[in-house]
Amino acid sequence: MKKVLVATDKPFAKVASDQIKAIFAKANYNCVFLEKYTQQSDFILAAQDADAVIIRSDKVDKDVIDNGKNLKIVVRAGAGYDNVDLAAATEKGVVVMNTPGQNSNAVAELVFGMVIFQLRNHFDGSSGTELKDKNIGIHAYGNVGKNVARIAKGFGMHVFAFDPFVSKQEIEKDGVTVLGSVEELYKTCQFVSLHIPATAETKKSINYALLSSMPGNAVLINTARKEVINEDDLIRIFADRKDFCYVSDVQPDCASALTEYSKRLFFSPKKMGAQTEEANINAGIAAANQIIAFFENNDIRFKVN
């Protein structure tokens, strides 16, 4: 009997956990849950005899992979997978997958929840501003970016995008204007919504040059990863531009240096883009089904390593 470990420091919603258990029970797989653990060593120990692992924001490091003597597959229930050591997994022949698209609407809705909170001055009762007729730029037009575009058009915004990995025709069919460079995107748009992964090329790539080129009353929205922001430059832009705002669903490392600008920023203490019941259910079910498809049919459609 295959053993599947669901290791989640931030547990799935109960309705999602129940459905994951039901899927594996039907397939005659043994499914065990490790939730709200406090030490990485707890994860390493629990994974030792697991054939498959499902995670959320949990770290699958080299120790987890090396000690997982039966481990064949790791599925990250979500889009980003920079919390998995892909090199170590590949070296040991462990397949790594994500569940693209399953939490994209949740993240996109949060983009606008945070933006409206910021534009209405943290709901302090003072006069704010509106989204209608403003320019929003989508930096990376994947599943989340598509949903951001859909919602932005509902607000009556002018929507622009830059993504060198998605064809112009694919973006334009959604009624979105394609720009030719990342520099043009930031110069054109008062609002920029970040959806790039944290890679060697993108880490610290959102820098002073880009941020300083944004139009007046600029708002940078980050539901991607904190690592893509050059935090020294973020501190600098706050000091240099009194009209710059930053909202994010993940707290930057430089948070303490930004306290004096509290009215111009918002960030949550823990990453919360996918923290909806629906996204929990969608990603959890997708992860479970992908593991079964992998073992029963050798299905590796969502492999990322």
C-alpha positions as CSV (number, residue, x, y, z in Angstrom):
1,M,0.0,0.0,0.0
2,K,1.4,3.4,-1.0
3,K,1.8,5.9,1.8
4,V,1.1,9.6,1.2
5,L,2.2,12.2,3.7
6,V,0.3,15.5,3.8
7,A,2.7,17.9,5.6
8,T,1.2,21.3,6.2
9,D,2.4,23.7,8.8
10,K,-0.7,25.8,7.6
11,P,-3.3,23.0,7.4
12,F,-5.8,22.6,4.6
13,A,-9.4,23.5,5.5
14,K,-11.2,20.6,7.0
15,V,-13.5,20.2,4.0
16,A,-10.3,19.9,1.8
17,S,-8.6,17.5,4.2
18,D,-11.7,15.3,4.3
19,Q,-11.9,15.2,0.5
20,I,-8.1,14.4,0.2
21,K,-8.6,11.5,2.7
22,A,-11.6,10.2,0.7
23,I,-9.7,10.3,-2.6
24,F,-6.8,8.2,-1.2
25,A,-9.1,5.8,0.7
26,K,-10.9,5.0,-2.6
27,A,-7.6,4.3,-4.3
28,N,-6.5,2.1,-1.3
29,Y,-3.6,4.5,-0.4
30,N,-2.5,5.1,3.2
31,C,-2.8,8.9,3.8
32,V,-1.4,10.5,7.0
33,F,-1.4,14.1,8.0
34,L,1.4,16.1,9.7
35,E,-0.1,19.5,10.7
36,K,1.1,22.5,12.6
37,Y,4.5,21.0,13.2
38,T,7.1,23.1,14.9
39,Q,10.4,21.6,13.8
40,Q,11.7,20.7,10.3
41,S,13.0,17.5,11.9
42,D,9.3,16.4,12.5
43,F,8.8,16.7,8.7
44,I,12.0,14.8,7.9
45,L,11.0,11.9,10.3
46,A,7.5,11.7,9.0
47,A,8.7,11.6,5.3
48,Q,11.1,8.7,5.9
49,D,8.7,6.0,4.7
50,A,6.4,8.1,2.5
51,D,6.0,7.2,-1.2
52,A,4.5,10.7,-1.9
53,V,4.3,14.0,-0.1
54,I,1.8,16.9,-0.5
55,I,2.8,20.3,0.9
56,R,1.7,23.9,0.8
57,S,4.3,26.5,1.9
58,D,6.4,23.8,3.7
59,K,10.0,23.4,2.7
60,V,11.1,20.1,1.0
61,D,14.8,20.5,1.5
62,K,17.7,18.2,0.7
63,D,17.3,16.5,4.1
64,V,13.7,15.6,3.5
65,I,14.5,14.2,0.1
66,D,17.7,12.3,1.2
67,N,15.9,10.7,4.1
68,G,12.8,9.8,2.2
69,K,14.0,6.3,1.2
70,N,10.7,5.5,-0.6
71,L,9.9,9.0,-1.9
72,K,8.9,9.1,-5.6
73,I,6.9,12.3,-5.9
74,V,6.3,15.7,-4.2
75,V,3.3,17.8,-5.1
76,R,3.1,21.4,-4.0
77,A,-0.5,22.3,-3.6
78,G,-0.3,25.7,-5.3
79,A,1.6,27.4,-8.2
80,G,5.0,28.4,-6.8
81,Y,7.5,25.7,-6.0
82,D,10.6,27.5,-4.9
83,N,10.1,25.9,-1.4
84,V,11.3,22.6,-3.0
85,D,14.9,21.8,-3.6
86,L,14.5,20.8,-7.3
87,A,18.2,19.9,-7.7
88,A,18.2,17.5,-4.8
89,A,14.9,16.0,-6.0
90,T,16.1,15.6,-9.6
91,E,19.4,14.0,-8.4
92,K,17.4,11.4,-6.5
93,G,14.9,10.8,-9.2
94,V,12.0,12.4,-7.3
95,V,9.3,14.0,-9.4
96,V,8.1,17.4,-8.3
97,M,4.8,18.8,-9.4
98,N,2.7,21.9,-8.7
99,T,-1.1,22.4,-9.2
100,P,-1.2,25.4,-11.6
101,G,-4.4,27.4,-11.7
102,Q,-6.1,26.0,-8.7
103,N,-5.6,29.0,-6.5
104,S,-5.3,31.7,-9.1
105,N,-8.7,33.3,-8.6
106,A,-8.1,33.5,-4.8
107,V,-4.8,35.3,-5.4
108,A,-6.3,37.6,-8.0
109,E,-9.2,38.6,-5.7
110,L,-6.7,39.4,-3.0
111,V,-4.8,41.8,-5.3
112,F,-7.9,44.0,-5.5
113,G,-8.8,43.6,-1.8
114,M,-5.4,44.9,-0.8
115,V,-5.4,47.7,-3.5
116,I,-8.9,49.0,-2.5
117,F,-7.8,48.9,1.2
118,Q,-4.8,51.0,0.3
119,L,-6.6,53.5,-2.0
120,R,-9.3,54.1,0.7
121,N,-6.6,55.0,3.2
122,H,-6.9,51.8,5.2
123,F,-10.6,52.5,5.7
124,D,-9.9,55.4,8.1
125,G,-12.8,57.4,6.8
126,S,-10.9,59.9,4.8
127,S,-11.3,60.6,1.1
128,G,-9.6,58.0,-1.2
129,T,-9.5,57.3,-4.9
130,E,-11.0,54.9,-7.4
131,L,-9.7,52.2,-9.8
132,K,-11.9,53.2,-12.8
133,D,-10.0,54.5,-15.8
134,K,-6.6,53.8,-14.2
135,N,-3.8,51.8,-15.9
136,I,-2.8,48.4,-14.4
137,G,0.2,46.5,-15.6
138,I,0.4,42.7,-15.1
139,H,4.0,41.5,-14.8
140,A,3.7,37.9,-15.9
141,Y,0.6,36.7,-17.6
142,G,0.0,33.2,-16.2
143,N,-3.1,31.8,-14.5
144,V,-3.2,34.5,-11.8
145,G,-2.4,37.3,-14.3
146,K,-5.3,36.2,-16.4
147,N,-7.7,36.5,-13.5
148,V,-6.3,39.8,-12.5
149,A,-7.0,41.1,-16.0
150,R,-10.5,39.8,-15.9
151,I,-11.3,41.5,-12.6
152,A,-9.5,44.7,-13.6
153,K,-11.7,45.0,-16.6
154,G,-14.7,44.7,-14.4
155,F,-13.5,47.8,-12.5
156,G,-13.2,49.7,-15.8
157,M,-9.4,49.7,-15.7
158,H,-7.1,49.9,-18.7
159,V,-5.1,46.6,-18.6
160,F,-1.6,46.1,-19.9
161,A,0.8,43.1,-19.6
162,F,4.3,42.0,-20.2
163,D,5.4,38.4,-20.4
164,P,8.1,37.2,-22.8
165,F,6.9,33.6,-22.3
166,V,3.3,34.1,-23.4
167,S,2.5,34.9,-27.0
168,K,1.1,38.4,-27.9
169,Q,-1.9,36.7,-29.5
170,E,-2.7,34.8,-26.3
171,I,-2.7,37.9,-24.2
172,E,-4.5,40.1,-26.7
173,K,-7.4,37.7,-27.1
174,D,-8.3,38.6,-23.5
175,G,-8.6,42.3,-24.4
176,V,-5.2,43.2,-22.8
177,T,-2.7,45.5,-24.3
178,V,0.8,43.9,-24.7
179,L,3.9,46.0,-24.0
180,G,7.3,45.2,-25.3
181,S,9.4,45.4,-22.2
182,V,9.3,45.4,-18.5
183,E,10.5,49.0,-18.5
184,E,7.6,50.1,-20.7
185,L,5.2,48.3,-18.3
186,Y,6.3,50.2,-15.3
187,K,6.5,53.6,-17.1
188,T,3.0,53.1,-18.4
189,C,1.1,51.9,-15.4
190,Q,0.2,53.5,-12.1
191,F,-0.6,50.0,-10.7
192,V,1.7,47.1,-11.3
193,S,0.7,43.6,-10.1
194,L,3.6,41.2,-9.8
195,H,3.2,37.5,-10.7
196,I,6.8,36.4,-11.5
197,P,8.4,33.4,-9.9
198,A,11.5,33.7,-7.7
199,T,14.3,32.5,-9.9
200,A,18.0,33.3,-10.3
201,E,17.0,35.8,-13.0
202,T,14.1,37.5,-11.1
203,K,15.4,37.7,-7.5
204,K,15.8,41.4,-6.6
205,S,14.9,42.4,-10.2
206,I,12.2,44.8,-9.1
207,N,14.6,47.6,-8.4
208,Y,14.8,51.4,-8.0
209,A,15.0,52.1,-11.8
210,L,11.7,50.3,-12.4
211,L,9.9,51.7,-9.4
212,S,11.1,55.3,-9.9
213,S,9.8,55.2,-13.5
214,M,6.2,54.5,-12.5
215,P,3.6,57.3,-12.9
216,G,2.4,59.5,-10.0
217,N,0.6,57.8,-7.1
218,A,2.2,54.5,-8.0
219,V,1.1,51.3,-6.3
220,L,3.1,48.1,-6.5
221,I,1.2,44.9,-5.7
222,N,3.1,41.8,-4.8
223,T,1.4,38.5,-4.5
224,A,4.4,36.7,-5.9
225,R,7.5,36.2,-3.7
226,K,9.3,38.7,-1.5
227,E,12.6,37.6,-3.0
228,V,11.8,39.3,-6.3
229,I,11.9,42.8,-4.6
230,N,15.2,44.6,-4.2
231,E,14.4,45.6,-0.6
232,D,17.2,48.2,-0.3
233,D,15.7,49.9,-3.4
234,L,12.2,49.5,-1.9
235,I,13.3,51.5,1.2
236,R,15.0,54.1,-1.0
237,I,11.8,54.6,-3.2
238,F,9.7,55.1,-0.1
239,A,12.1,57.8,1.1
240,D,12.4,59.5,-2.3
241,R,8.7,59.4,-3.5
242,K,5.9,60.5,-1.2
243,D,3.3,59.1,-3.6
244,F,4.6,55.5,-3.8
245,C,2.6,52.7,-2.1
246,Y,3.3,49.0,-1.7
247,V,0.9,46.2,-0.9
248,S,1.8,42.6,-0.5
249,D,0.6,39.3,0.9
250,V,4.0,38.5,2.3
251,Q,6.0,40.5,4.8
252,P,9.4,41.8,3.5
253,D,12.5,41.3,5.5
254,C,12.9,45.1,5.6
255,A,9.6,45.6,7.3
256,S,11.0,47.3,10.4
257,A,12.7,49.9,8.2
258,L,9.4,50.8,6.6
259,T,7.4,51.5,9.8
260,E,7.4,55.3,9.3
261,Y,5.6,54.8,6.0
262,S,2.8,52.7,7.4
263,K,0.1,54.7,5.7
264,R,1.6,54.0,2.3
265,L,1.9,50.2,2.6
266,F,0.2,47.0,3.7
267,F,1.5,43.5,4.1
268,S,0.3,40.5,5.9
269,P,2.5,38.6,8.4
270,K,2.1,35.3,6.6
271,K,1.6,34.7,2.9
272,M,-2.2,34.5,2.3
273,G,-2.9,34.6,-1.4
274,A,-4.3,31.1,-1.5
275,Q,-5.9,31.2,1.9
276,T,-9.5,30.6,0.8
277,E,-11.7,27.6,1.4
278,E,-12.2,27.2,-2.4
279,A,-8.5,27.4,-3.2
280,N,-7.7,24.9,-0.4
281,I,-10.2,22.4,-1.8
282,N,-9.1,22.9,-5.4
283,A,-5.4,22.6,-4.8
284,G,-5.7,19.8,-2.3
285,I,-7.9,17.7,-4.6
286,A,-5.7,18.4,-7.6
287,A,-2.6,17.3,-5.6
288,A,-4.2,14.1,-4.5
289,N,-5.5,13.2,-8.0
290,Q,-2.1,14.0,-9.5
291,I,-0.3,11.6,-7.2
292,I,-2.7,8.8,-8.1
293,A,-2.4,9.5,-11.8
294,F,1.4,9.4,-11.4
295,F,1.5,6.0,-9.7
296,E,-1.3,4.4,-11.7
297,N,-0.7,5.9,-15.2
298,N,2.8,7.4,-15.0
299,D,1.2,10.8,-15.6
300,I,3.8,13.6,-15.3
301,R,1.9,16.4,-17.0
302,F,2.6,18.9,-14.1
303,K,6.2,17.9,-13.5
304,V,8.4,21.0,-12.9
305,N,11.9,19.4,-12.5
